[in-house]
Amino acid sequence: MYYAYIRVSSVEQNTARQEAALSKTDHPIDKIYMERASAKDINRPQLQAMLEQVKAGDTIIIHSIDRLCRNMMDMCTITTHLRNQGVSLVFLKEQSMREKNNPMQELQLHMMSAFSQFERALIKERQADGIAAKKARGEKTGRPAADINKVSEIN
C-alpha cells in the first residue's frame, strides 16, 4: 500500500502545495495522513497512527524531509523503525530514500536532517530575539488575554 503524510505547522498554513505534489506521483495513494502540528517532536497523532498502520512492503510518500521532522534523532528513530519493518520512505522534493539499504541515500538523509534541525534552531533564535526586542521597547508579548465572553460564544 501507498501512504502519504502531509503536515503543516499551523492552521494558517495551507496543505495545497503538498497535495499537488502528491497528486503527480506515479503511485495511487491508498491513504493520506494529514495534520497541523509542529515537527519539533514525533508525538503527533496522525504520524503515530501511520507508523502503527504500515507494514512490510508498504511505501510512505512525503513532500519533503522537513514535513516529517526537524530533528536528526527523530529522523533516525523513524527511518530505522521503518527500515526494520521493510517500509519504503520517499521524499518527493529531495528525491531520496527510493532504494532500500543505499548508503549514499542514508548519508543524504542525515545531512538534510541536520539542515532541518539547524533551520529549526535558527527560527527559535529569531523568535527569542524578537520577543526580547519587544520587551526592551516595553511592548506586550505573547497572545492577548482570553476574553471569557468570547470563549463562551465559541463553546
N, C-alpha and C positions, 0 to 999 in steps of 0.2 A: 504494500500500500504506500501511497504517497501522501505525506502530511506537509502542511505549511504552517509556519509560525510567523505571525505578524505582531509587532509591538511598537507602540509609540509611548512616549514618556508622560503625556498629559492629555486631558480632554480637549485642549485647544489644538493639538496636533492631528493631522489627517493621515489616514491609512491608504489613501488612494494611490500614492506613488508605489508603495509596496505591493498592493493588489494588482496594479497594472503590470508590474514586472513579473509577478507570479502567473498572470494570465498568458504571458508569452512563452512559458516553459513548454518543453516538448512532452511533459508528463501530465496526465489528468490528476488533479489534486483531489484526493478522496475526502480529506477533512482539513479544515483550517482552524487553527487555534489563534485567537486574537485577544490581545489585552492592552490596556492603558496602564502602564506601570513603569517605574524606573528600573533600569538594568543594574542598579547598584548591588543587588544580590539576586540569588536564584529562587528565592521564596515567593514565587508568583504562581497563582492558582492555575492559569492556563498552561504555563510552561511545565509545571509539575504533572498536570493531567496528561499532557502529551508524552512526557518522558515515561509515565507509567503505562501508556497505551501502546507505544511502539514495540515491535518485536523483530527478531532476526529477519533480514530481507527487506525491511521497510526502509524508506528514504524520507528524510526531513529536508524540506527546502525553505531557506530563509533568505530574505533580500540581502542582508549584509551582516558581517560579524558583530557590529555594534548593536544590532537588533536583538541578538541573543544575550550578550553580556558585555560588560565593560571592565571585567576583572580577570586577570590571567589565571588565577587559581580556580575561579568558577568555570572558565573555559576548559581548563584541563580536566576538571571534575566531570563536566558534561561530556566532553569528547571521549574521555576514557570509558565512561559508563556506556555510551552509545557504541563505541568500537567493540567493547566486550560483549555487547548484545548482538552484534552483527548488523547494526543500523548504519546506513549511509547518511552523511550530512553534506548538503550542497549549499554554498553561499553564492547567490547569483552575481552580486556586484564584484566580488573578489575572484569568482570562478575557481574556488578552491574546494578541496576535500571531495573531488569527484571520483577519486580512486581510493580503494582501501589500502592501508599499510604502505603509503608512499611517504618516505622520509622527507622529501623536499616539500610536500604539501603540509606535513606536520610542522616543519620549520616556518613556513609562510604563515600558517595559522597562529603559531606562537608569537611571531613578530607583529602580526596585525592585532592580536590580543593585547600586546604590550602597548601599541599605539592607542588602542581604545581606552586602556586603563590610564595612560598618560593624559589623553584628552579629558577624561572624567576628572582627573586631579586638577587640571587647568581650569575647568569650569567651576569646580568648588572653590579654587583660589580666587577667581574673579568675583564670585558671589560674595565671599568673605570680604574682599577689598571694597566692593560696592556697599555692603552693609556698614563697614567701618567708616567709609566716607560719609554716608548719610548720618550716622550717629555723630560724627565730628561736626557736621553742619546743624545738628540739633533736630534733624528730621526723624519722623517715626519710621520704624522698620517693621517688617512682618505684615501679617494680614490685619485688616481692620477688625475691631472687636465685633463679635456677633451681636446682632440685634434680635432680642428674644421674640419680638413681634414678627420679624421676617422668618425666623426659624419655625414659628407656629404656622405661618402660611404655607411653608414648604411641606410640612407634615400633613 
